[in-house]
Amino acid sequence: MPQPTRCFVNDARSGEGWPPPSGGISSTPIDLHRRLPGYAPTPLHRLPDLAAELGVGDLWVKDESSRLGLPAFKMLGASWASYRSLVERLGHEPEWSTIEELSAALDPIRPITLCSATDGNHGRAVARTARLLGLSARIFVPSGTAEARIAAIESEGATVGVVDGTYDDAVAHSAEVAAADPDGRTLVVSDTSWEGYQLVPRWVVEGYTTVFDEIDEAVTAAGAATPDVVVIQIGVGALAAAAVARYGDDARDGRVKLLGVEPVSADCMLASVAAGHPVEVPGPHDSIMAGLNCGAPSLLAYPAVSGSFAAFVGIDDEWAVGAMRDLDRFGIEAGETGGAGLGGVRAALADCPAVVEALRLGPDASVLLICTEGATDPAFFEKVVGHPPRNPVA
């Protein structure tokens, strides 16, 4: 039986925003990304027919199904956080133009292993970054992770360990492994934070701001205004915090409404904001929206998200499945997590009148969605939409 949608309007927003960039080096995230092999801005689609179906005025979809050679946006955060961590270890920012020059500049601090926990996309991005730089990678995944996602991480040359437990158990294990390295040459590159571990996840968030830099450029080029409603999938909250970094001032002034979407079985940010403090949602976290199966929000992201997001919805898997089919009709190949944003809008329109009212989600609204991943599990994608991925990303 489908689980009912959980709806929450955040009337008690504190107004707390995201802090300014951490600084310390001359490069910005988009400077780094433009120097990585295969960089190009991802498409921003305008879908008037789907907007009409939803009953909204305009609909934009930022398509992150292929980003820097991987089927998700995660490379943006993983590469920037890894870069900042390695520069900190090196003691200065080297001069470089190509990835080969950057790799050579890291020779004084080798050997280094990049380590992380993941439900799939972030870990593969960390592993890809390690491979590009000639470093080792150890990635830990929770039990039940799809074999296709494990194989994809291993294809980057990483060692993958399966942890008996949830994503949060895998996070704890990755920290323990790094702490046990007697030479201190294992660097954890995590997109979630915990007590005493805040700087690297902050860099991950900063890396994601490239998505919004590109959106701004594309919307301006189209002669359009900033969208009224921005919909963000939330796992631990890193992408949501990046949305606050871009839209927070407008959100706190009411010019932009931020909507968070989570699996109803792992809606840790919704539960935390409703409680007024971070809480843990017990497992099992077994949604098909694998990248969102998180039981606890990032302690770093929580203040900004709770201070700026107008509303949250926790959705059943069926909403994500329907969204995958919807987006496929318009040529966008979304994985389960990638479709969750659209699924959240449909669920809100069907089940959450208070959320619809709070967002002013109607015929005058311009809505921005982010398809955060492509067909990361090709077999399941084909089962859902009825054909294999037309544009598979290796």
C-alpha positions as CSV (number, residue, x, y, z in Angstrom):
1,M,0.0,0.0,0.0
2,P,1.4,3.5,-0.9
3,Q,2.2,5.6,2.2
4,P,0.3,8.8,2.5
5,T,2.1,12.0,1.7
6,R,3.5,13.9,4.7
7,C,3.1,17.7,4.4
8,F,4.7,20.4,6.5
9,V,4.6,24.2,6.1
10,N,7.5,25.9,7.9
11,D,5.8,28.9,9.4
12,A,8.6,29.2,12.1
13,R,11.4,30.0,9.7
14,S,14.3,31.6,11.6
15,G,15.7,33.5,8.7
16,E,19.1,31.9,9.2
17,G,21.0,31.8,5.9
18,W,24.1,30.1,4.5
19,P,27.4,31.6,5.5
20,P,29.5,33.3,2.8
21,P,32.1,31.2,0.9
22,S,34.9,29.9,3.1
23,G,37.6,31.6,1.1
24,G,41.3,30.9,1.7
25,I,42.1,30.3,-2.0
26,S,41.7,32.2,-5.2
27,S,39.7,29.7,-7.2
28,T,35.9,29.4,-7.0
29,P,33.9,26.2,-7.5
30,I,33.0,27.0,-11.1
31,D,36.6,27.9,-11.8
32,L,37.6,24.4,-10.9
33,H,34.7,22.7,-12.7
34,R,35.5,24.6,-15.9
35,R,39.0,23.1,-15.8
36,L,37.8,19.5,-15.3
37,P,37.8,17.2,-18.4
38,G,34.4,17.2,-20.2
39,Y,32.9,20.3,-18.4
40,A,29.9,21.9,-20.1
41,P,26.8,23.5,-18.5
42,T,24.0,21.0,-18.2
43,P,20.7,21.8,-20.0
44,L,17.9,23.8,-18.5
45,H,14.7,22.8,-20.2
46,R,11.5,24.9,-20.3
47,L,8.5,22.6,-20.4
48,P,5.3,24.6,-21.1
49,D,3.2,21.5,-21.8
50,L,4.1,19.9,-18.4
51,A,3.5,23.3,-16.8
52,A,0.0,23.3,-18.2
53,E,-0.6,19.7,-16.9
54,L,0.5,20.8,-13.4
55,G,-1.5,24.1,-13.5
56,V,1.5,26.3,-13.1
57,G,2.6,29.2,-15.2
58,D,6.1,28.1,-16.2
59,L,8.2,25.0,-15.5
60,W,12.0,24.7,-15.8
61,V,14.0,21.5,-15.3
62,K,17.7,21.6,-14.8
63,D,18.9,18.3,-16.2
64,E,21.8,16.8,-14.2
65,S,21.5,13.3,-15.7
66,S,24.9,13.7,-17.3
67,R,27.5,15.9,-15.4
68,L,31.2,15.7,-16.1
69,G,30.8,12.1,-17.5
70,L,28.7,10.9,-14.5
71,P,25.0,10.4,-14.3
72,A,24.4,12.9,-11.4
73,F,25.3,16.3,-10.1
74,K,27.4,15.0,-7.3
75,M,30.8,15.4,-9.1
76,L,30.4,19.2,-8.5
77,G,30.6,18.8,-4.7
78,A,32.9,15.9,-4.5
79,S,35.5,17.5,-6.8
80,W,35.5,20.8,-5.0
81,A,35.6,19.3,-1.5
82,S,38.4,16.9,-2.6
83,Y,40.3,19.8,-4.1
84,R,40.0,22.0,-1.0
85,S,41.1,19.1,1.2
86,L,44.1,18.3,-0.9
87,V,45.1,22.0,-1.2
88,E,44.9,22.2,2.6
89,R,47.1,19.1,3.0
90,L,49.6,20.5,0.4
91,G,49.7,23.9,2.2
92,H,49.2,26.1,-0.8
93,E,47.1,26.3,-3.9
94,P,49.2,25.2,-6.9
95,E,49.1,26.8,-10.3
96,W,47.6,24.5,-12.9
97,S,45.5,24.5,-16.1
98,T,45.0,20.8,-16.8
99,I,44.1,17.9,-14.6
100,E,47.5,16.4,-15.4
101,E,49.2,19.5,-14.0
102,L,47.1,19.3,-10.9
103,S,47.9,15.7,-10.4
104,A,51.6,16.4,-10.7
105,A,51.4,19.2,-8.2
106,L,50.1,16.7,-5.6
107,D,53.1,14.5,-5.7
108,P,54.6,15.8,-2.5
109,I,51.7,14.6,-0.4
110,R,51.2,11.1,-2.0
111,P,50.0,8.5,-1.2
112,I,46.5,9.7,-0.3
113,T,43.3,7.8,-0.1
114,L,39.9,9.5,-0.5
115,C,37.2,7.8,1.6
116,S,33.5,8.3,1.8
117,A,30.1,6.8,2.4
118,T,27.4,6.8,-0.2
119,D,24.1,5.5,-1.5
120,G,25.7,5.6,-4.9
121,N,26.2,8.9,-6.7
122,H,28.4,10.9,-4.2
123,G,30.7,7.9,-3.6
124,R,31.2,7.4,-7.3
125,A,32.0,11.1,-7.7
126,V,34.6,10.9,-5.0
127,A,36.0,7.8,-6.7
128,R,36.1,9.5,-10.1
129,T,37.9,12.5,-8.5
130,A,40.5,10.1,-7.0
131,R,41.0,8.4,-10.4
132,L,41.5,11.6,-12.2
133,L,44.2,12.6,-9.7
134,G,45.9,9.2,-9.5
135,L,44.8,8.7,-5.9
136,S,43.2,5.6,-4.2
137,A,39.6,5.6,-3.0
138,R,37.6,3.6,-0.4
139,I,33.9,3.9,-0.6
140,F,31.4,2.4,1.8
141,V,27.7,1.7,1.0
142,P,24.8,0.4,3.1
143,S,23.4,-3.1,2.7
144,G,20.8,-3.3,0.0
145,T,22.6,-0.9,-2.4
146,A,21.8,-1.8,-6.0
147,E,24.5,-3.9,-7.6
148,A,24.6,-1.6,-10.6
149,R,25.6,1.3,-8.3
150,I,28.3,-0.8,-6.6
151,A,29.7,-1.8,-10.0
152,A,29.7,1.8,-11.1
153,I,31.8,2.8,-8.1
154,E,34.2,-0.1,-8.7
155,S,34.5,0.9,-12.3
156,E,36.3,4.0,-11.1
157,G,39.0,1.9,-9.5
158,A,37.7,2.3,-5.9
159,T,37.5,-0.4,-3.3
160,V,33.9,-0.8,-2.1
161,G,32.8,-2.1,1.3
162,V,29.2,-3.0,2.1
163,V,28.3,-2.0,5.7
164,D,25.6,-4.0,7.4
165,G,23.1,-1.2,8.2
166,T,21.9,2.1,6.9
167,Y,23.5,5.0,5.1
168,D,24.2,6.6,8.5
169,D,26.0,3.4,9.6
170,A,28.1,3.6,6.5
171,V,29.0,7.3,7.3
172,A,30.1,6.3,10.8
173,H,32.2,3.4,9.4
174,S,34.0,5.6,6.9
175,A,35.0,8.0,9.7
176,E,36.2,5.1,11.8
177,V,38.3,3.8,8.9
178,A,40.0,7.2,8.4
179,A,40.6,7.7,12.1
180,A,42.3,4.3,12.2
181,D,44.8,5.1,9.5
182,P,48.1,5.2,11.4
183,D,49.7,7.5,8.8
184,G,46.8,9.9,8.5
185,R,46.7,9.5,4.8
186,T,43.0,8.8,4.4
187,L,40.9,11.8,3.8
188,V,37.1,11.6,4.4
189,V,35.2,13.5,1.7
190,S,31.6,13.4,3.1
191,D,28.6,15.3,2.1
192,T,27.1,15.1,5.6
193,S,28.5,16.5,8.8
194,W,28.8,15.5,12.4
195,E,30.3,17.0,15.6
196,G,33.8,18.0,14.8
197,Y,33.5,17.4,11.0
198,Q,32.1,20.5,9.3
199,L,34.5,22.0,6.9
200,V,34.6,19.4,4.2
201,P,30.8,19.1,4.0
202,R,30.7,22.9,3.7
203,W,33.0,22.6,0.7
204,V,30.6,20.0,-0.8
205,V,27.8,22.5,-0.5
206,E,29.9,25.2,-2.1
207,G,30.7,22.9,-5.0
208,Y,27.0,22.5,-5.7
209,T,26.6,26.2,-6.3
210,T,27.8,25.7,-9.8
211,V,24.3,24.3,-10.6
212,F,22.7,27.6,-9.6
213,D,25.3,29.7,-11.3
214,E,24.5,27.9,-14.6
215,I,20.7,28.3,-13.9
216,D,21.1,32.0,-13.4
217,E,23.0,32.4,-16.7
218,A,20.4,30.3,-18.7
219,V,17.3,32.0,-17.2
220,T,18.9,35.4,-17.9
221,A,19.7,34.4,-21.4
222,A,16.1,33.4,-21.9
223,G,14.9,36.8,-20.8
224,A,13.0,35.3,-17.8
225,A,12.9,36.2,-14.2
226,T,14.1,34.1,-11.2
227,P,11.6,31.3,-10.6
228,D,9.0,31.8,-7.9
229,V,9.2,28.2,-6.5
230,V,12.4,26.2,-6.3
231,V,12.0,22.5,-5.6
232,I,15.0,20.6,-4.0
233,Q,15.4,16.9,-3.2
234,I,16.7,16.5,0.3
235,G,18.9,13.6,1.6
236,V,21.1,15.1,4.3
237,G,20.5,18.6,3.0
238,A,23.7,19.6,1.1
239,L,22.0,20.5,-2.2
240,A,19.3,22.2,-0.1
241,A,21.9,24.3,1.6
242,A,23.4,25.2,-1.8
243,A,19.9,26.4,-2.8
244,V,19.8,28.6,0.3
245,A,23.3,30.0,-0.6
246,R,21.7,31.2,-3.9
247,Y,18.1,31.9,-3.0
248,G,18.2,32.5,0.7
249,D,17.8,36.2,0.7
250,D,14.9,36.0,-1.7
251,A,13.4,33.1,0.2
252,R,13.5,35.0,3.5
253,D,11.8,38.0,1.8
254,G,9.2,35.8,0.3
255,R,10.2,36.4,-3.3
256,V,11.2,32.8,-3.8
257,K,9.6,29.8,-2.1
258,L,11.8,26.8,-1.4
259,L,10.1,23.3,-1.3
260,G,12.0,20.3,0.1
261,V,11.1,16.8,-1.1
262,E,12.1,13.6,0.8
263,P,11.0,9.9,0.9
264,V,8.2,9.6,3.4
265,S,10.2,6.7,5.0
266,A,13.3,8.9,5.4
267,D,12.1,12.4,5.8
268,C,14.7,13.4,8.3
269,M,14.8,17.1,7.4
270,L,11.0,17.4,7.5
271,A,10.9,15.7,10.9
272,S,13.7,17.9,12.2
273,V,12.2,21.1,11.1
274,A,8.9,20.1,12.5
275,A,10.5,19.3,15.8
276,G,12.6,22.4,15.9
277,H,15.9,20.6,16.2
278,P,17.8,17.8,14.3
279,V,16.2,14.4,14.9
280,E,17.0,10.9,13.5
281,V,14.3,9.0,11.6
282,P,14.8,5.3,12.3
283,G,15.3,2.8,9.5
284,P,14.9,0.8,7.5
285,H,15.3,3.5,4.9
286,D,14.4,1.5,1.9
287,S,12.9,3.9,-0.6
288,I,13.8,3.5,-4.3
289,M,15.0,7.1,-4.1
290,A,18.3,5.7,-2.9
291,G,20.2,9.0,-2.8
292,L,17.6,10.3,-0.3
293,N,17.6,7.4,2.1
294,C,19.1,9.3,5.0
295,G,18.0,9.0,8.6
296,A,19.6,12.2,10.0
297,P,20.1,15.7,8.4
298,S,23.5,17.2,8.1
299,L,24.2,19.3,11.3
300,L,25.8,21.9,9.0
301,A,22.9,22.1,6.6
302,Y,20.1,22.0,9.1
303,P,20.2,25.7,10.3
304,A,20.2,27.1,6.8
305,V,17.5,24.8,5.5
306,S,15.2,25.2,8.5
307,G,15.7,28.9,8.3
308,S,14.8,29.4,4.6
309,F,12.6,26.5,3.3
310,A,8.9,27.4,3.1
311,A,7.6,23.8,3.1
312,F,8.5,20.1,2.9
313,V,6.7,17.0,1.5
314,G,7.6,13.4,2.3
315,I,6.5,11.2,-0.6
316,D,5.9,7.6,-1.4
317,D,7.9,5.9,-4.1
318,E,5.0,5.8,-6.5
319,W,5.3,9.6,-6.9
320,A,8.9,9.2,-8.0
321,V,8.0,6.4,-10.4
322,G,5.3,8.6,-12.0
323,A,7.7,11.5,-12.3
324,M,10.2,9.3,-14.1
325,R,7.6,8.5,-16.7
326,D,6.5,12.1,-17.0
327,L,10.0,13.4,-17.6
328,D,10.7,10.6,-20.0
329,R,7.9,11.9,-22.2
330,F,9.8,15.1,-22.6
331,G,13.2,13.4,-23.3
332,I,14.6,13.7,-19.8
333,E,15.9,10.4,-18.4
334,A,15.5,10.7,-14.7
335,G,16.5,8.2,-12.1
336,E,14.4,7.6,-9.0
337,T,16.0,10.4,-7.0
338,G,16.1,12.6,-10.1
339,G,12.4,12.4,-10.5
340,A,11.6,13.1,-6.9
341,G,11.3,16.8,-7.3
342,L,8.5,16.5,-9.8
343,G,7.0,13.8,-7.7
344,G,6.9,16.1,-4.8
345,V,5.1,18.8,-6.7
346,R,2.5,16.4,-7.9
347,A,2.1,15.0,-4.4
348,A,1.7,18.5,-3.0
349,L,-0.9,19.5,-5.6
350,A,-2.8,16.3,-4.8
351,D,-2.5,15.9,-1.1
352,C,-1.2,19.1,0.6
353,P,-3.4,22.2,0.1
354,A,-1.6,24.0,2.9
355,V,1.7,23.6,1.1
356,V,0.1,24.7,-2.2
357,E,-1.2,27.8,-0.5
358,A,2.1,28.6,1.2
359,L,4.0,28.3,-2.1
360,R,1.3,30.1,-4.1
361,L,1.6,27.2,-6.5
362,G,-0.8,28.1,-9.2
363,P,-1.2,29.5,-12.7
364,D,1.0,32.6,-12.0
365,A,3.9,30.5,-10.5
366,S,7.2,29.8,-12.2
367,V,8.6,26.5,-10.9
368,L,12.2,25.2,-11.0
369,L,13.0,21.5,-10.7
370,I,16.4,19.8,-10.7
371,C,16.7,16.3,-12.2
372,T,19.6,15.4,-9.9
373,E,20.4,12.0,-11.5
374,G,19.9,10.0,-14.6
375,A,19.3,6.3,-15.0
376,T,21.8,5.1,-12.4
377,D,20.0,1.7,-12.2
378,P,19.4,1.0,-15.9
379,A,17.4,-2.2,-15.3
380,F,15.0,-0.4,-13.0
381,F,14.7,2.5,-15.3
382,E,13.7,0.3,-18.2
383,K,11.2,-1.5,-15.9
384,V,9.6,1.9,-15.0
385,V,9.5,3.7,-18.4
386,G,9.4,0.7,-20.8
387,H,12.7,1.2,-22.6
388,P,16.4,1.2,-21.8
389,P,18.2,4.5,-21.3
390,R,18.6,6.2,-24.7
391,N,21.6,8.2,-23.5
392,P,23.3,6.0,-20.9
393,V,26.1,7.5,-19.0
394,A,28.9,5.0,-18.3
